[in-house]
Amino acid sequence: MGVKDSPIGVFDSGIGGLTVMRALIKVLPYESIIYFGDTARVPYGTKSPATIVRFSLESVEFLLERDVKCVVVACNTSSAHALPVLRKYFKVPIIGVIQPGAMAAVKATKNKRVGIIGTQATVRSKAYEEAIKHLDPAVRVVSQSCPLFVPLAEEGMTRGKECESIIQHYCKSLKRSAIDTLILGCTHYPLLAATIQKILGRSIHLIDSGRQTAVDVQGLLMGMDMLCDKRSKPSYRFYVTDENEHFQTLSSRFLGRVVNKVELAKWNR
Amino acid sequence: MGVKDSPIGVFDSGIGGLTVMRALIKVLPYESIIYFGDTARVPYGTKSPATIVRFSLESVEFLLERDVKCVVVACNTSSAHALPVLRKYFKVPIIGVIQPGAMAAVKATKNKRVGIIGTQATVRSKAYEEAIKHLDPAVRVVSQSCPLFVPLAEEGMTRGKECESIIQHYCKSLKRSAIDTLILGCTHYPLLAATIQKILGRSIHLIDSGRQTAVDVQGLLMGMDMLCDKRSKPSYRFYVTDENEHFQTLSSRFLGRVVNKVELAKWNR
């Protein structure tokens, strides 16, 4: 099997990365994908940089043992903290979601005020902020961590008064800052996009980093001549470190299709 | 150092067990305590029984290496799933929070209708239900998992309209069931007690399993002649598997005092 036929590896701390995989499938419908979710140790967003880096190294190693041709770090928290280390340790191309999201935001903003929402670890890393400033130092950035958004999305409470009241709570400072663009800096947040849009107003441009990442993966594979040139049905495999019904239950909402077979990654972490 | 002077070990998946430690300190002010929080892999409540058991075994082993005279499994999820296995593997007395909470509830209920709120894994285990039925088969039990309560408590959103609206959401079925007693089956929930009481009404008896557990630990140590008989200042040590400011920030709210020194448990999990 040549490199072109090798699968893309997608790594996430849990289930959220399925929204990025969904975007990848849309952009690259002939590519096979191996998804790895570290569901035993999820979430990463409340944890320290050292732990996030360690977990990320172990997870990406698992994917590389399965001969993926590139790795997409779907997890924003991991992308924010671990990407430089991952790139130092491993030779395959590794793409995070921060850079693509930042580029899309800089392109989209008219008034040069961009908001970022994400986990505590992502916000604390200032990774989006730095990526944006690097692209355009004139852009002003406002960040807000939203720890309740992940459980809201997983509970399916993506509309209604409970959800709206939580979004109101977190979006106060964003509203005051007159941003015109908001990066959904966590894989779960696209599920809340409609209600966030309702609260912040239709004029705010929402950036789904995952969607932009998929486009960049296409560019990378094309540039490196690694796009799969077969037009047969691709294969999708799913590995998790904790096996529970959660993954299968939520897959239809996150991936847009039901995952019937999830394999337990056998390792001792 | 004799067994009497040995510390009590408290194990929790993260920070929540500090509410149980707080109750222990109140009941047993002369006992030294070693607290172990598996903050790198927290939460357990969304994970599978196999993973919960594995993590619990490793965590309790860590405490036993530090010569604790007994282990309090402060985590409801771990108590619900791992207690029998822990007791099979280890010789020291191991006390969970389920049995104490169940006993307190059976004692408190007048109309024999008890509600239980907890994590998904705790509710799914039916551990409280079985413990209650064992004590009094006539008691009717209604359970509800409340995945948003832990992040609410950690965010400090324990009052106000966001909090009330989420509690309303989860307590619908409990209200309909005309319970007169509710077990707070997760270490974080005592922080929400005032608002839960407000939503459910003052007539509902709230059971804090942790508080009852502290009383039972006293009974156990007394019965086994293991109570510390020195009247000097006890020592408290705190170990975590992930070191971040979270623990220190939240300790005042959960433990009622600021923890200045937290040690990183050095292991490779």
Contacts between the chains, C-beta under 8 A, distances in Angstrom:
chain1	res1	chain2	res2	distance
A	39	B	47	7.4
A	40	B	41	6.8
A	40	B	47	6.4
A	40	B	51	5.1
A	40	B	55	8.0
A	41	B	40	6.8
A	41	B	41	5.0
A	42	B	46	7.8
A	46	B	42	7.7
A	46	B	244	7.6
A	46	B	246	6.3
A	47	B	39	7.4
A	47	B	40	6.4
A	47	B	242	4.9
A	47	B	244	6.4
A	48	B	242	5.4
A	48	B	243	5.6
A	48	B	244	4.0
A	50	B	242	8.0
A	50	B	243	7.3
A	51	B	40	5.1
A	51	B	241	7.9
A	51	B	242	4.4
A	51	B	243	8.0
A	51	B	244	8.0
A	55	B	40	8.0
A	147	B	151	5.1
A	147	B	154	6.9
A	147	B	155	5.6
A	148	B	148	6.5
A	148	B	151	5.0
A	148	B	152	7.0
A	148	B	155	6.6
A	148	B	157	7.7
A	150	B	151	8.0
A	151	B	147	5.1
A	151	B	148	5.0
A	151	B	150	8.0
A	151	B	151	5.5
A	152	B	148	7.0
A	154	B	147	7.0
A	155	B	147	5.6
A	155	B	148	6.6
A	157	B	148	7.7
A	157	B	169	7.4
A	161	B	165	6.0
A	162	B	162	7.9
A	162	B	165	4.8
A	162	B	166	5.5
A	162	B	168	8.0
A	162	B	169	5.1
A	165	B	161	6.0
A	165	B	162	4.8
A	165	B	165	5.2
A	166	B	162	5.5
A	166	B	166	7.7
A	168	B	162	8.0
A	169	B	157	7.4
A	169	B	162	5.1
A	241	B	51	7.9
A	242	B	47	4.9
A	242	B	48	5.4
A	242	B	50	7.9
A	242	B	51	4.4
A	243	B	48	5.6
A	243	B	50	7.3
A	243	B	51	8.0
A	244	B	46	7.6
A	244	B	47	6.4
A	244	B	48	4.0
A	244	B	51	8.0
A	246	B	46	6.3
A	246	B	120	8.0
A	269	B	269	5.9
